[in-house]
């Protein structure tokens, strides 16, 4: 994405739609209407882009791609750029097809908006759903899958991606940019629960992040109720899932505004979810 010049920033956000065309627990027509409300609000608010934090779908097999195409069409009601973060359920669609359908430029990537560098992590880089591409990653997978017996539907940030992350963060310091990290899986234990889990090697990843004083926030999905914690001056924000919009905090999607040294996240009805320091 090309740099966007501005003094403030406003973008849309949504996560964990878990769309399934014949899901009796989530009426497809009601879900479509709720998504339509989101896209209309993002357009009305003049958002510069939308961040979709993963788990667009929930079914597997041949139905997965059908559901992905349907929910992509619904989200296309928003005509601006959409930033997609790979989620664990999304990997029911083979990566080449998934990335092609959603227009994801790479498994992990970055983009700049004004003076903010956004770093999009692939927290399913090493997982039971993907083939590790280095010996170190193969050993990592064996460790978490067979020795630790970590949750099979979560994953880890691979070694090459960690090296890339350091390169990106070094560049952000050189370019005098603030940083927001985007990840489907949460990166702190206190922002999830045992059922949902978190990034397998979250400690390795956060050890990298804590070296840099210009990181302001890490925004994730996956844990449907949503959560918040602060550590080492970084806001760790887990956005509530669309799938849980009928439960507190009743959040289907939202608007993120960064202005006057504040980061505010609100629901589409204007209810403030977070109002945080961003100076």
Protein Blocks (a to p, Z undefined) as FASTA:
>chain_A
ZZdddfbdcddddehklpafklmklcfklmmmmmmmmmmmmmmnopabdcdebjjbfbec
jllmmmmmmmmmmmmmpmbdcdddddfklmmpcfklmmmmnopabfbdcddehjaccddd
dfklpcckbccfbfklmmmmmmmmmmnopafkbccddfklmmmmmmmmmmmmmnopacdd
ddfbdcbfklccfknopafklmmmmmmmmmpmkbfbdcdehilnopaddeehiacddddd
fklmmpcehiabdcdddeehiacdddfkopafbdcdfZZ
